[in-house]
Structures are given as structure tokens and as C-alpha cells.
Amino acid sequence: MKKLLLVVLVFSCNFINAQEDQIKNTIHTFFKGLHNGDTALIATTIHKDLKLQTTFVNNEGNNVLKNELKENFLKSIANKKKEDVWLENLLYFEISIDENLASVWTPYEFYVNGSFSHCGANSFQLFNNNGNWEIIFLVDSRRRKGCEIKE
């Protein structure tokens, strides 16, 4: 009985690690597309009904939640100047999975042309669409203060 329990435990851990690797790969591919201005690559990582939001504190000190249309988001990436270099440095991943739903938390630092722009955290929700993890919801926070930048 102990051997069977150990086999089940090892199999479960390997399955969870494989799922986490697939989820991380989806997110890394998303950012590769973002960095390269490649909306076709990003499209391979997102669900057709993707929801996007951003949170920040405005100049008056008010908390703001802004919705963004998927089409506008992709258009801004497609219109990125070739000479501009965007880098979103993900600091770590926290991943939770329940069957076909995953939640991922990724604090980040964002750089434009090598200069620090802002930091915050991304919160991804992913859906396992018959073996393909797709981003269905992305909300991020953005701030310039309280960041631990590594320049």
C-alpha cells in the first residue's frame, strides 16, 4: 500500500510540474511576442475572449481600474517602433491550478530602451483549452515608487 501511495504521489507531482511548465511557457511566449512586437505570437497564447485591465494610482492619488480592449492592446504592440526595446522582467511565478483553470502571479519590472519605466504585478488567469493553456484574463498593477529595481 505504501508503494502504491508513493507511486501516486510521484505521478501527481510530475503531472503538476508538467502543467506548471506549460503555463510558464505560455506566459514566456506571450512576453516574447510583447518584446518583439509580434502579435501573431501573442495570439497563440491568448483566448479569443481575453479580458485586460490595469490598476494604478493617478496624479490625484485616486486608485484607478482601467479596462482595455484586446484589439487595442494588440494594435499598440503591432505599432511599437522597431527601434524601441521593451523588456518586462518577471521576478518570480506563483502558480495555482485546479483542473482546467490556473492563476499566476508575476511581479515585474518594465524597461523601455534599457531605462526603468515602472514596476508592479501581473495576475494571469489561464484556461486549459483541450491541452493548450490560454490566457483568458490579465490584470496588472503599475507604479514607479516602491520598486526594487536592479539596474
LOVOMAR-300387 format. One record per residue (C-alpha): x, z, y; residue in three letters. Coordinates in pm, 1 decimal, always signed. Last residue first. Layout:
<atoms>
@c1=X; c3=Z; c2=Y; resn=ALA
...
</atoms>
This chain:
<atoms>
@c1=+1980.4; c3=-1293.1; c2=+4849.1; resn=GLU
@c1=+1812.3; c3=-1046.8; c2=+4612.8; resn=LYS
@c1=+1495.1; c3=-946.0; c2=+4791.6; resn=ILE
@c1=+1328.0; c3=-611.0; c2=+4732.5; resn=GLU
@c1=+1014.1; c3=-679.8; c2=+4931.6; resn=CYS
@c1=+839.2; c3=-411.7; c2=+5134.4; resn=GLY
@c1=+758.5; c3=-648.0; c2=+5417.5; resn=LYS
@c1=+702.7; c3=-1023.7; c2=+5398.1; resn=ARG
@c1=+375.1; c3=-1021.8; c2=+5209.9; resn=ARG
@c1=+171.5; c3=-1242.1; c2=+4979.0; resn=ARG
@c1=-64.6; c3=-1145.9; c2=+4698.3; resn=SER
@c1=-160.6; c3=-1392.6; c2=+4429.4; resn=ASP
@c1=-477.4; c3=-1488.4; c2=+4246.5; resn=VAL
@c1=-480.1; c3=-1740.1; c2=+3964.5; resn=LEU
@c1=-772.8; c3=-1813.5; c2=+3736.7; resn=PHE
@c1=-825.6; c3=-2051.7; c2=+3444.0; resn=ILE
@c1=-462.5; c3=-2113.8; c2=+3346.1; resn=ILE
@c1=-459.9; c3=-2296.7; c2=+3014.3; resn=GLU
@c1=-316.5; c3=-2183.4; c2=+2678.6; resn=TRP
@c1=-349.3; c3=-2469.8; c2=+2429.3; resn=ASN
@c1=-445.8; c3=-2382.8; c2=+2070.7; resn=GLY
@c1=-818.2; c3=-2450.6; c2=+2094.1; resn=ASN
@c1=-844.2; c3=-2377.5; c2=+2466.9; resn=ASN
@c1=-669.2; c3=-2041.6; c2=+2476.3; resn=ASN
@c1=-782.1; c3=-1922.1; c2=+2818.0; resn=PHE
@c1=-545.1; c3=-1780.7; c2=+3076.8; resn=LEU
@c1=-595.0; c3=-1534.4; c2=+3359.8; resn=GLN
@c1=-299.4; c3=-1514.5; c2=+3594.8; resn=PHE
@c1=-227.3; c3=-1238.3; c2=+3847.2; resn=SER
@c1=+62.2; c3=-1328.8; c2=+4071.8; resn=ASN
@c1=+249.8; c3=-1064.9; c2=+4267.8; resn=ALA
@c1=+406.3; c3=-1049.0; c2=+4609.8; resn=GLY
@c1=+705.4; c3=-1179.3; c2=+4800.0; resn=CYS
@c1=+763.5; c3=-1389.8; c2=+5108.7; resn=HIS
@c1=+973.2; c3=-1666.6; c2=+5265.4; resn=SER
@c1=+1335.9; c3=-1593.3; c2=+5170.5; resn=PHE
@c1=+1564.4; c3=-1880.7; c2=+5259.9; resn=SER
@c1=+1712.3; c3=-2117.5; c2=+4999.8; resn=GLY
@c1=+1516.1; c3=-2421.9; c2=+5117.3; resn=ASN
@c1=+1193.7; c3=-2223.2; c2=+5084.8; resn=VAL
@c1=+1213.0; c3=-1904.6; c2=+4878.9; resn=TYR
@c1=+938.2; c3=-1701.1; c2=+4711.6; resn=PHE
@c1=+995.7; c3=-1363.4; c2=+4543.9; resn=GLU
@c1=+774.1; c3=-1266.8; c2=+4252.2; resn=TYR
@c1=+575.6; c3=-1001.4; c2=+4064.8; resn=PRO
@c1=+419.4; c3=-1152.0; c2=+3752.9; resn=THR
@c1=+105.0; c3=-1004.9; c2=+3595.4; resn=TRP
@c1=-47.8; c3=-1196.0; c2=+3303.6; resn=VAL
@c1=-394.5; c3=-1161.3; c2=+3151.7; resn=SER
@c1=-478.4; c3=-1345.2; c2=+2832.8; resn=ALA
@c1=-808.4; c3=-1452.6; c2=+2679.9; resn=LEU
@c1=-854.4; c3=-1639.1; c2=+2349.8; resn=ASN
@c1=-815.8; c3=-1337.5; c2=+2117.4; resn=GLU
@c1=-742.5; c3=-1043.2; c2=+2347.8; resn=ASP
@c1=-400.1; c3=-1069.0; c2=+2508.3; resn=ILE
@c1=-219.1; c3=-857.4; c2=+2767.2; resn=SER
@c1=+102.9; c3=-978.9; c2=+2929.7; resn=ILE
@c1=+327.3; c3=-809.5; c2=+3185.8; resn=GLU
@c1=+595.4; c3=-1057.0; c2=+3294.1; resn=PHE
@c1=+905.0; c3=-999.8; c2=+3507.3; resn=TYR
@c1=+1073.5; c3=-1089.9; c2=+3838.7; resn=LEU
@c1=+934.7; c3=-1441.6; c2=+3877.9; resn=LEU
@c1=+1147.4; c3=-1633.4; c2=+4131.3; resn=ASN
@c1=+927.3; c3=-1885.0; c2=+4308.9; resn=GLU
@c1=+1161.1; c3=-2152.7; c2=+4436.0; resn=LEU
@c1=+1060.4; c3=-2430.4; c2=+4671.8; resn=TRP
@c1=+1318.2; c3=-2685.5; c2=+4784.0; resn=VAL
@c1=+1213.7; c3=-2921.4; c2=+5059.6; resn=ASP
@c1=+1394.7; c3=-3257.4; c2=+5057.6; resn=GLU
@c1=+1116.4; c3=-3426.9; c2=+4861.3; resn=LYS
@c1=+860.8; c3=-3314.2; c2=+5119.9; resn=LYS
@c1=+563.9; c3=-3145.7; c2=+4952.3; resn=LYS
@c1=+260.3; c3=-3375.4; c2=+4969.4; resn=ASN
@c1=+190.8; c3=-3354.3; c2=+4593.6; resn=ALA
@c1=+207.4; c3=-2974.7; c2=+4613.7; resn=ILE
@c1=-36.1; c3=-2959.3; c2=+4905.8; resn=SER
@c1=-268.1; c3=-3204.7; c2=+4724.8; resn=LYS
@c1=-265.9; c3=-2989.7; c2=+4410.3; resn=LEU
@c1=-376.8; c3=-2684.0; c2=+4608.9; resn=PHE
@c1=-637.4; c3=-2884.6; c2=+4798.9; resn=ASN
@c1=-787.4; c3=-3018.0; c2=+4473.0; resn=GLU
@c1=-790.8; c3=-2672.6; c2=+4312.0; resn=LYS
@c1=-989.0; c3=-2538.1; c2=+4606.4; resn=LEU
@c1=-853.6; c3=-2224.1; c2=+4767.2; resn=GLU
@c1=-1030.4; c3=-1895.2; c2=+4824.5; resn=ASN
@c1=-882.4; c3=-1647.3; c2=+5073.2; resn=LYS
@c1=-903.3; c3=-1268.7; c2=+5042.7; resn=LEU
@c1=-792.4; c3=-1094.3; c2=+5362.1; resn=VAL
@c1=-697.7; c3=-732.8; c2=+5428.4; resn=ASN
@c1=-701.9; c3=-662.3; c2=+5801.3; resn=ASN
@c1=-389.3; c3=-557.9; c2=+5993.1; resn=GLY
@c1=-464.3; c3=-774.8; c2=+6299.3; resn=GLU
@c1=-184.4; c3=-1017.1; c2=+6203.6; resn=ASN
@c1=-347.2; c3=-1075.5; c2=+5862.9; resn=ASN
@c1=-284.0; c3=-873.5; c2=+5545.8; resn=VAL
@c1=-267.8; c3=-1091.9; c2=+5236.5; resn=PHE
@c1=-462.4; c3=-1198.6; c2=+4929.5; resn=THR
@c1=-470.7; c3=-1545.5; c2=+4776.2; resn=THR
@c1=-730.6; c3=-1706.3; c2=+4550.2; resn=GLN
@c1=-748.4; c3=-1993.0; c2=+4302.1; resn=LEU
@c1=-1011.0; c3=-2080.8; c2=+4038.5; resn=LYS
@c1=-931.8; c3=-2346.3; c2=+3773.5; resn=LEU
@c1=-1235.9; c3=-2531.4; c2=+3633.8; resn=ASP
@c1=-1041.2; c3=-2821.9; c2=+3476.4; resn=LYS
@c1=-810.9; c3=-2568.7; c2=+3310.8; resn=HIS
@c1=-449.1; c3=-2561.0; c2=+3419.3; resn=ILE
@c1=-117.6; c3=-2606.9; c2=+3239.5; resn=THR
@c1=-102.9; c3=-2983.4; c2=+3176.5; resn=THR
@c1=-225.0; c3=-3043.8; c2=+3533.3; resn=ALA
@c1=+89.7; c3=-2872.6; c2=+3663.4; resn=ILE
@c1=+299.0; c3=-3146.1; c2=+3501.1; resn=LEU
@c1=+88.7; c3=-3418.0; c2=+3663.9; resn=ALA
@c1=+109.8; c3=-3228.1; c2=+3994.2; resn=THR
@c1=+487.8; c3=-3261.7; c2=+4002.3; resn=ASP
@c1=+614.4; c3=-3128.8; c2=+4336.5; resn=GLY
@c1=+935.4; c3=-3025.6; c2=+4159.7; resn=ASN
@c1=+906.8; c3=-2652.1; c2=+4228.6; resn=HIS
@c1=+532.6; c3=-2649.4; c2=+4159.9; resn=LEU
@c1=+569.3; c3=-2852.1; c2=+3838.1; resn=GLY
@c1=+843.3; c3=-2619.1; c2=+3713.1; resn=LYS
@c1=+615.4; c3=-2334.0; c2=+3820.3; resn=PHE
@c1=+330.0; c3=-2450.8; c2=+3595.7; resn=PHE
@c1=+576.1; c3=-2515.8; c2=+3311.6; resn=THR
@c1=+704.1; c3=-2157.5; c2=+3341.3; resn=HIS
@c1=+343.0; c3=-2032.3; c2=+3331.5; resn=ILE
@c1=+254.3; c3=-2234.1; c2=+3021.8; resn=THR
@c1=+582.7; c3=-2134.7; c2=+2853.6; resn=ASN
@c1=+510.1; c3=-1768.3; c2=+2924.1; resn=LYS
@c1=+171.1; c3=-1807.1; c2=+2752.5; resn=ILE
@c1=+326.6; c3=-1981.7; c2=+2451.0; resn=GLN
@c1=+593.9; c3=-1710.3; c2=+2424.6; resn=ASP
@c1=+327.1; c3=-1439.0; c2=+2446.5; resn=GLU
@c1=+129.3; c3=-1604.2; c2=+2166.2; resn=GLN
@c1=+441.5; c3=-1627.9; c2=+1949.0; resn=ALA
@c1=+521.4; c3=-1261.5; c2=+2017.5; resn=ASN
@c1=+164.7; c3=-1162.7; c2=+1922.9; resn=ILE
@c1=+186.0; c3=-1360.5; c2=+1596.9; resn=PHE
@c1=+526.1; c3=-1209.3; c2=+1511.3; resn=ASN
@c1=+393.3; c3=-857.7; c2=+1577.7; resn=CYS
@c1=+86.2; c3=-920.8; c2=+1363.2; resn=SER
@c1=+295.4; c3=-1059.2; c2=+1075.8; resn=PHE
@c1=+527.6; c3=-755.7; c2=+1089.1; resn=VAL
@c1=+230.2; c3=-515.1; c2=+1087.2; resn=LEU
@c1=+57.4; c3=-698.3; c2=+802.2; resn=VAL
@c1=+378.6; c3=-696.1; c2=+596.5; resn=VAL
@c1=+431.6; c3=-324.5; c2=+669.6; resn=LEU
@c1=+73.8; c3=-241.4; c2=+567.8; resn=LEU
@c1=+118.3; c3=-436.5; c2=+245.2; resn=LEU
@c1=+445.9; c3=-255.5; c2=+172.3; resn=LYS
@c1=+283.4; c3=+83.5; c2=+239.4; resn=LYS
@c1=+0.0; c3=+0.0; c2=+0.0; resn=MET
</atoms>
